[in-house]
Amino acid sequence: MQVLSYAAQAAAMRGWPARNEPNGEMKIEVPTEAGRTQVVTISMARDGDGDAAAFIWSMAGDMRVAADPLALLRYNMQLTYGKVAIKDQSVVVIHGLHDASASLQEIGKAIFWVARAADGLEKGTYGYSDTL
């Protein structure tokens, strides 16, 4: 899968710690600001046509703590890479893309900006960051 290969390259180029999980996902720890990092997960999937696709996502917090769900939807209008979504009981920032048309630059930017958006939401809610 191109996305996983590009994600590994992007992480290595920037010195971001990365690891492959037994379930096929990749996790990358991205520095977002001084003293803060955010774990980004890359999950492979298939789109509606059966073509390989990927989700680049990061956990931002617990849905039960989100004070204003409408504010989360408004935040989507500010995001170029990723959108706020709900995964199980968690608020996540997620970016989907087609595997065959992925590029190294696009993957690197998506990983970084998904991390920044999720970390911003997390920091505003909890004031701490995740580690890999």
Backbone as JSON Lines, residues from 0, in Angstrom:
{"i":0,"aa":"M","n":[0.83,-1.18,0.0],"ca":[0.0,0.0,0.0],"c":[0.88,1.25,0.0]}
{"i":1,"aa":"Q","n":[0.65,2.13,-0.94],"ca":[1.45,3.35,-1.09],"c":[1.41,4.24,0.13]}
{"i":2,"aa":"V","n":[0.23,4.4,0.72],"ca":[0.1,5.33,1.84],"c":[0.99,4.92,3.0]}
{"i":3,"aa":"L","n":[1.01,3.64,3.35],"ca":[1.85,3.19,4.46],"c":[3.33,3.4,4.15]}
{"i":4,"aa":"S","n":[3.73,3.14,2.92],"ca":[5.12,3.36,2.52],"c":[5.48,4.84,2.6]}
{"i":5,"aa":"Y","n":[4.63,5.69,2.07],"ca":[4.87,7.13,2.14],"c":[4.84,7.64,3.59]}
{"i":6,"aa":"A","n":[3.96,7.1,4.4],"ca":[3.89,7.52,5.81],"c":[5.18,7.17,6.53]}
{"i":7,"aa":"A","n":[5.71,5.97,6.28],"ca":[6.98,5.57,6.89],"c":[8.11,6.49,6.42]}
{"i":8,"aa":"Q","n":[8.13,6.83,5.14],"ca":[9.15,7.74,4.61],"c":[9.02,9.13,5.23]}
{"i":9,"aa":"A","n":[7.81,9.64,5.31],"ca":[7.59,10.97,5.89],"c":[8.04,11.0,7.34]}
{"i":10,"aa":"A","n":[7.71,9.96,8.1],"ca":[8.12,9.9,9.51],"c":[9.64,9.85,9.63]}
{"i":11,"aa":"A","n":[10.28,9.03,8.82],"ca":[11.75,8.93,8.86],"c":[12.41,10.25,8.49]}
{"i":12,"aa":"M","n":[11.9,10.92,7.47],"ca":[12.46,12.19,7.02],"c":[12.38,13.27,8.1]}
{"i":13,"aa":"R","n":[11.35,13.21,8.92],"ca":[11.13,14.24,9.93],"c":[11.58,13.81,11.33]}
{"i":14,"aa":"G","n":[12.03,12.56,11.45],"ca":[12.47,12.07,12.75],"c":[11.34,11.75,13.7]}
{"i":15,"aa":"W","n":[10.16,11.47,13.16],"ca":[9.01,11.11,13.99],"c":[9.06,9.62,14.3]}
{"i":16,"aa":"P","n":[8.95,9.22,15.58],"ca":[8.89,7.8,15.9],"c":[7.66,7.15,15.26]}
{"i":17,"aa":"A","n":[7.87,5.98,14.66],"ca":[6.76,5.27,13.99],"c":[6.88,3.79,14.27]}
{"i":18,"aa":"R","n":[5.74,3.14,14.3],"ca":[5.76,1.67,14.45],"c":[4.57,1.08,13.72]}
{"i":19,"aa":"N","n":[4.77,-0.15,13.24],"ca":[3.7,-0.91,12.6],"c":[3.04,-1.78,13.65]}
{"i":20,"aa":"E","n":[1.73,-1.77,13.68],"ca":[0.96,-2.55,14.64],"c":[0.61,-3.92,14.04]}
{"i":21,"aa":"P","n":[0.37,-4.93,14.88],"ca":[-0.01,-6.26,14.38],"c":[-1.28,-6.24,13.51]}
{"i":22,"aa":"N","n":[-2.17,-5.29,13.74],"ca":[-3.42,-5.22,12.97],"c":[-3.26,-4.53,11.61]}
{"i":23,"aa":"G","n":[-2.02,-4.16,11.25],"ca":[-1.75,-3.53,9.96],"c":[-1.73,-2.02,10.0]}
{"i":24,"aa":"E","n":[-2.11,-1.43,11.11],"ca":[-2.07,0.03,11.23],"c":[-0.64,0.49,11.5]}
{"i":25,"aa":"M","n":[-0.39,1.74,11.21],"ca":[0.88,2.37,11.57],"c":[0.56,3.5,12.53]}
{"i":26,"aa":"K","n":[1.39,3.65,13.56],"ca":[1.25,4.75,14.51],"c":[2.5,5.6,14.45]}
{"i":27,"aa":"I","n":[2.3,6.92,14.39],"ca":[3.39,7.88,14.3],"c":[3.19,8.93,15.37]}
{"i":28,"aa":"E","n":[4.26,9.23,16.13],"ca":[4.19,10.26,17.15],"c":[4.75,11.56,16.57]}
{"i":29,"aa":"V","n":[3.91,12.57,16.52],"ca":[4.24,13.83,15.85],"c":[4.38,14.96,16.87]}
{"i":30,"aa":"P","n":[5.53,15.64,16.91],"ca":[5.63,16.83,17.76],"c":[4.71,17.92,17.2]}
{"i":31,"aa":"T","n":[3.93,18.53,18.06],"ca":[2.98,19.55,17.6],"c":[3.37,20.95,18.06]}
{"i":32,"aa":"E","n":[3.98,21.04,19.21],"ca":[4.51,22.3,19.74],"c":[5.44,21.92,20.87]}
{"i":33,"aa":"A","n":[6.15,22.88,21.43],"ca":[7.13,22.59,22.48],"c":[6.51,21.76,23.6]}
{"i":34,"aa":"G","n":[7.08,20.59,23.84],"ca":[6.63,19.73,24.93],"c":[5.38,18.92,24.66]}
{"i":35,"aa":"R","n":[4.86,18.96,23.45],"ca":[3.62,18.24,23.14],"c":[3.81,17.38,21.9]}
{"i":36,"aa":"T","n":[3.21,16.2,21.93],"ca":[3.17,15.31,20.77],"c":[1.77,14.76,20.62]}
{"i":37,"aa":"Q","n":[1.5,14.22,19.45],"ca":[0.19,13.62,19.19],"c":[0.41,12.35,18.38]}
{"i":38,"aa":"V","n":[-0.26,11.28,18.77],"ca":[-0.17,10.01,18.04],"c":[-1.17,10.03,16.89]}
{"i":39,"aa":"V","n":[-0.67,9.75,15.69],"ca":[-1.5,9.67,14.49],"c":[-1.49,8.22,14.03]}
{"i":40,"aa":"T","n":[-2.65,7.71,13.67],"ca":[-2.8,6.33,13.18],"c":[-3.13,6.36,11.7]}
{"i":41,"aa":"I","n":[-2.48,5.47,10.94],"ca":[-2.81,5.3,9.53],"c":[-3.44,3.92,9.39]}
{"i":42,"aa":"S","n":[-4.69,3.88,8.95],"ca":[-5.45,2.64,8.78],"c":[-5.81,2.49,7.31]}
{"i":43,"aa":"M","n":[-5.54,1.33,6.75],"ca":[-5.92,1.05,5.37],"c":[-7.36,0.55,5.33]}
{"i":44,"aa":"A","n":[-8.03,0.85,4.23],"ca":[-9.44,0.47,4.07],"c":[-9.73,0.34,2.58]}
{"i":45,"aa":"R","n":[-10.99,0.21,2.23],"ca":[-11.45,0.19,0.84],"c":[-12.55,1.22,0.7]}
{"i":46,"aa":"D","n":[-12.56,1.92,-0.43],"ca":[-13.64,2.88,-0.67],"c":[-14.87,2.16,-1.21]}
{"i":47,"aa":"G","n":[-15.9,2.9,-1.55],"ca":[-17.15,2.32,-2.03],"c":[-17.01,1.53,-3.32]}
{"i":48,"aa":"D","n":[-15.96,1.81,-4.1],"ca":[-15.7,1.07,-5.34],"c":[-14.77,-0.12,-5.13]}
{"i":49,"aa":"G","n":[-14.32,-0.31,-3.9],"ca":[-13.4,-1.41,-3.61],"c":[-11.94,-1.06,-3.79]}
{"i":50,"aa":"D","n":[-11.63,0.2,-4.11],"ca":[-10.24,0.63,-4.28],"c":[-9.59,0.87,-2.92]}
{"i":51,"aa":"A","n":[-8.28,0.65,-2.87],"ca":[-7.54,0.88,-1.63],"c":[-7.6,2.35,-1.24]}
{"i":52,"aa":"A","n":[-7.86,2.57,0.02],"ca":[-7.93,3.92,0.59],"c":[-7.28,3.88,1.96]}
{"i":53,"aa":"A","n":[-7.05,5.04,2.52],"ca":[-6.45,5.11,3.85],"c":[-7.13,6.19,4.67]}
{"i":54,"aa":"F","n":[-7.1,5.98,5.97],"ca":[-7.56,6.98,6.92],"c":[-6.37,7.37,7.78]}
{"i":55,"aa":"I","n":[-6.1,8.65,7.84],"ca":[-5.08,9.2,8.72],"c":[-5.85,9.9,9.83]}
{"i":56,"aa":"W","n":[-5.72,9.39,11.06],"ca":[-6.57,9.92,12.12],"c":[-5.84,9.99,13.46]}
{"i":57,"aa":"S","n":[-6.37,10.81,14.34],"ca":[-5.8,10.97,15.67],"c":[-6.91,11.26,16.67]}
{"i":58,"aa":"M","n":[-6.79,10.65,17.83],"ca":[-7.76,10.82,18.9],"c":[-7.59,12.2,19.53]}
{"i":59,"aa":"A","n":[-8.7,12.89,19.72],"ca":[-8.66,14.22,20.32],"c":[-9.3,14.26,21.7]}
{"i":60,"aa":"G","n":[-10.1,13.27,22.04],"ca":[-10.73,13.27,23.36],"c":[-11.95,12.38,23.43]}
{"i":61,"aa":"D","n":[-12.57,12.4,24.57],"ca":[-13.75,11.59,24.85],"c":[-15.0,12.4,24.5]}
{"i":62,"aa":"M","n":[-15.9,11.8,23.77],"ca":[-17.13,12.49,23.34],"c":[-17.94,12.98,24.54]}
{"i":63,"aa":"R","n":[-17.89,12.25,25.64],"ca":[-18.67,12.63,26.82],"c":[-18.15,13.91,27.46]}
{"i":64,"aa":"V","n":[-16.91,14.31,27.11],"ca":[-16.32,15.52,27.67],"c":[-16.53,16.72,26.74]}
{"i":65,"aa":"A","n":[-16.83,16.44,25.48],"ca":[-17.02,17.52,24.5],"c":[-18.2,18.39,24.92]}
{"i":66,"aa":"A","n":[-17.91,19.63,25.28],"ca":[-18.94,20.51,25.82],"c":[-19.92,21.0,24.75]}
{"i":67,"aa":"D","n":[-19.43,21.22,23.53],"ca":[-20.26,21.81,22.5],"c":[-20.05,21.08,21.17]}
{"i":68,"aa":"P","n":[-20.85,20.04,20.9],"ca":[-20.68,19.3,19.65],"c":[-20.82,20.18,18.4]}
{"i":69,"aa":"L","n":[-21.65,21.21,18.44],"ca":[-21.78,22.1,17.29],"c":[-20.49,22.88,17.04]}
{"i":70,"aa":"A","n":[-19.76,23.21,18.09],"ca":[-18.47,23.89,17.92],"c":[-17.49,22.98,17.18]}
{"i":71,"aa":"L","n":[-17.58,21.67,17.43],"ca":[-16.72,20.73,16.71],"c":[-17.03,20.74,15.22]}
{"i":72,"aa":"L","n":[-18.31,20.8,14.88],"ca":[-18.7,20.86,13.47],"c":[-18.23,22.17,12.83]}
{"i":73,"aa":"R","n":[-18.33,23.25,13.57],"ca":[-17.85,24.54,13.04],"c":[-16.34,24.51,12.81]}
{"i":74,"aa":"Y","n":[-15.63,23.82,13.68],"ca":[-14.17,23.7,13.56],"c":[-13.79,23.04,12.23]}
{"i":75,"aa":"N","n":[-14.63,22.14,11.73],"ca":[-14.36,21.49,10.44],"c":[-14.12,22.5,9.32]}
{"i":76,"aa":"M","n":[-14.78,23.63,9.37],"ca":[-14.64,24.64,8.32],"c":[-13.25,25.29,8.32]}
{"i":77,"aa":"Q","n":[-12.49,25.12,9.4],"ca":[-11.14,25.68,9.48],"c":[-10.08,24.69,9.03]}
{"i":78,"aa":"L","n":[-10.44,23.42,8.91],"ca":[-9.46,22.37,8.65],"c":[-9.32,22.08,7.16]}
{"i":79,"aa":"T","n":[-8.1,22.13,6.67],"ca":[-7.81,21.72,5.3],"c":[-7.54,20.22,5.25]}
{"i":80,"aa":"Y","n":[-6.77,19.72,6.22],"ca":[-6.45,18.3,6.32],"c":[-7.21,17.72,7.5]}
{"i":81,"aa":"G","n":[-8.14,16.83,7.22],"ca":[-8.9,16.18,8.26],"c":[-10.19,16.9,8.6]}
{"i":82,"aa":"K","n":[-11.07,16.16,9.21],"ca":[-12.34,16.67,9.72],"c":[-12.6,16.02,11.07]}
{"i":83,"aa":"V","n":[-13.32,16.71,11.92],"ca":[-13.69,16.17,13.22],"c":[-14.78,15.13,13.01]}
{"i":84,"aa":"A","n":[-14.64,14.0,13.69],"ca":[-15.62,12.92,13.6],"c":[-15.72,12.22,14.95]}
{"i":85,"aa":"I","n":[-16.69,11.33,15.06],"ca":[-16.86,10.51,16.25],"c":[-16.54,9.07,15.9]}
{"i":86,"aa":"K","n":[-15.64,8.46,16.66],"ca":[-15.27,7.04,16.5],"c":[-15.54,6.38,17.84]}
{"i":87,"aa":"D","n":[-16.52,5.49,17.87],"ca":[-16.98,4.91,19.13],"c":[-17.4,6.05,20.05]}
{"i":88,"aa":"Q","n":[-16.76,6.22,21.19],"ca":[-17.08,7.32,22.12],"c":[-16.0,8.4,22.11]}
{"i":89,"aa":"S","n":[-15.18,8.42,21.06],"ca":[-14.07,9.36,21.0],"c":[-14.25,10.39,19.9]}
{"i":90,"aa":"V","n":[-13.76,11.6,20.16],"ca":[-13.67,12.64,19.14],"c":[-12.32,12.43,18.45]}
{"i":91,"aa":"V","n":[-12.33,12.35,17.13],"ca":[-11.11,12.17,16.36],"c":[-11.05,13.22,15.25]}
{"i":92,"aa":"V","n":[-9.85,13.45,14.76],"ca":[-9.66,14.21,13.52],"c":[-9.2,13.18,12.5]}
{"i":93,"aa":"I","n":[-9.89,13.1,11.37],"ca":[-9.65,12.04,10.39],"c":[-9.57,12.62,8.98]}
{"i":94,"aa":"H","n":[-8.62,12.1,8.2],"ca":[-8.43,12.51,6.81],"c":[-8.42,11.24,5.96]}
{"i":95,"aa":"G","n":[-9.28,11.17,4.96],"ca":[-9.33,10.01,4.07],"c":[-8.73,10.33,2.72]}
{"i":96,"aa":"L","n":[-8.07,9.34,2.11],"ca":[-7.51,9.55,0.78],"c":[-7.39,8.24,0.02]}
{"i":97,"aa":"H","n":[-7.35,8.38,-1.28],"ca":[-7.24,7.27,-2.22],"c":[-5.78,6.83,-2.27]}
{"i":98,"aa":"D","n":[-5.51,5.55,-2.11],"ca":[-4.14,5.05,-2.06],"c":[-3.39,5.27,-3.37]}
{"i":99,"aa":"A","n":[-4.01,5.0,-4.5],"ca":[-3.32,5.05,-5.79],"c":[-2.87,6.45,-6.18]}
{"i":100,"aa":"S","n":[-3.53,7.48,-5.68],"ca":[-3.16,8.85,-6.06],"c":[-2.39,9.57,-4.96]}
{"i":101,"aa":"A","n":[-2.0,8.86,-3.91],"ca":[-1.3,9.48,-2.79],"c":[0.11,9.9,-3.19]}
{"i":102,"aa":"S","n":[0.61,10.95,-2.54],"ca":[1.99,11.38,-2.76],"c":[2.67,11.55,-1.4]}
{"i":103,"aa":"L","n":[3.99,11.5,-1.41],"ca":[4.76,11.66,-0.18],"c":[4.46,13.01,0.48]}
{"i":104,"aa":"Q","n":[4.42,14.08,-0.3],"ca":[4.15,15.4,0.26],"c":[2.76,15.46,0.89]}
{"i":105,"aa":"E","n":[1.76,14.93,0.2],"ca":[0.39,14.95,0.71],"c":[0.29,14.17,2.02]}
{"i":106,"aa":"I","n":[0.9,12.99,2.06],"ca":[0.83,12.16,3.27],"c":[1.52,12.86,4.43]}
{"i":107,"aa":"G","n":[2.72,13.41,4.2],"ca":[3.44,14.11,5.26],"c":[2.64,15.28,5.81]}
{"i":108,"aa":"K","n":[2.05,16.06,4.92],"ca":[1.24,17.21,5.37],"c":[0.0,16.74,6.12]}
{"i":109,"aa":"A","n":[-0.67,15.72,5.61],"ca":[-1.88,15.23,6.27],"c":[-1.56,14.72,7.68]}
{"i":110,"aa":"I","n":[-0.47,13.96,7.82],"ca":[-0.09,13.46,9.15],"c":[0.14,14.62,10.1]}
{"i":111,"aa":"F","n":[0.92,15.6,9.66],"ca":[1.24,16.74,10.53],"c":[0.0,17.54,10.91]}
{"i":112,"aa":"W","n":[-0.83,17.9,9.93],"ca":[-1.96,18.77,10.21],"c":[-3.09,18.05,10.94]}
{"i":113,"aa":"V","n":[-3.25,16.75,10.74],"ca":[-4.21,15.99,11.55],"c":[-3.73,15.99,13.0]}
{"i":114,"aa":"A","n":[-2.42,15.78,13.21],"ca":[-1.86,15.8,14.56],"c":[-2.09,17.15,15.22]}
{"i":115,"aa":"R","n":[-1.81,18.23,14.51],"ca":[-1.98,19.58,15.06],"c":[-3.42,19.86,15.43]}
{"i":116,"aa":"A","n":[-4.35,19.48,14.56],"ca":[-5.77,19.73,14.84],"c":[-6.25,18.93,16.04]}
{"i":117,"aa":"A","n":[-5.89,17.65,16.09],"ca":[-6.31,16.81,17.22],"c":[-5.68,17.29,18.52]}
{"i":118,"aa":"D","n":[-4.41,17.67,18.46],"ca":[-3.73,18.15,19.65],"c":[-4.35,19.46,20.15]}
{"i":119,"aa":"G","n":[-4.72,20.33,19.23],"ca":[-5.37,21.57,19.62],"c":[-6.69,21.32,20.34]}
{"i":120,"aa":"L","n":[-7.47,20.39,19.83],"ca":[-8.73,20.04,20.5],"c":[-8.45,19.41,21.85]}
{"i":121,"aa":"E","n":[-7.48,18.49,21.89],"ca":[-7.13,17.81,23.14],"c":[-6.62,18.8,24.18]}
{"i":122,"aa":"K","n":[-5.74,19.68,23.76],"ca":[-5.17,20.67,24.68],"c":[-6.27,21.58,25.24]}
{"i":123,"aa":"G","n":[-7.19,21.98,24.4],"ca":[-8.28,22.83,24.85],"c":[-9.2,22.14,25.84]}
{"i":124,"aa":"T","n":[-9.31,20.82,25.72],"ca":[-10.2,20.07,26.6],"c":[-9.51,19.59,27.86]}
{"i":125,"aa":"Y","n":[-8.29,19.01,27.69],"ca":[-7.62,18.34,28.8],"c":[-6.33,19.01,29.26]}
{"i":126,"aa":"G","n":[-5.63,19.68,28.34],"ca":[-4.36,20.29,28.7],"c":[-3.19,19.33,28.74]}
{"i":127,"aa":"Y","n":[-3.31,18.13,28.12],"ca":[-2.18,17.19,28.07],"c":[-2.15,16.53,26.7]}
{"i":128,"aa":"S","n":[-1.06,15.77,26.45],"ca":[-0.91,15.1,25.15],"c":[-0.7,13.61,25.33]}
{"i":129,"aa":"D","n":[-0.96,12.85,24.28],"ca":[-0.71,11.42,24.26],"c":[0.74,11.17,23.88]}
{"i":130,"aa":"T","n":[1.22,9.97,24.2],"ca":[2.53,9.53,23.71],"c":[2.37,8.17,23.07]}
{"i":131,"aa":"L","n":[3.3,7.83,22.2],"ca":[3.26,6.57,21.46],"c":[3.54,5.41,22.37]}
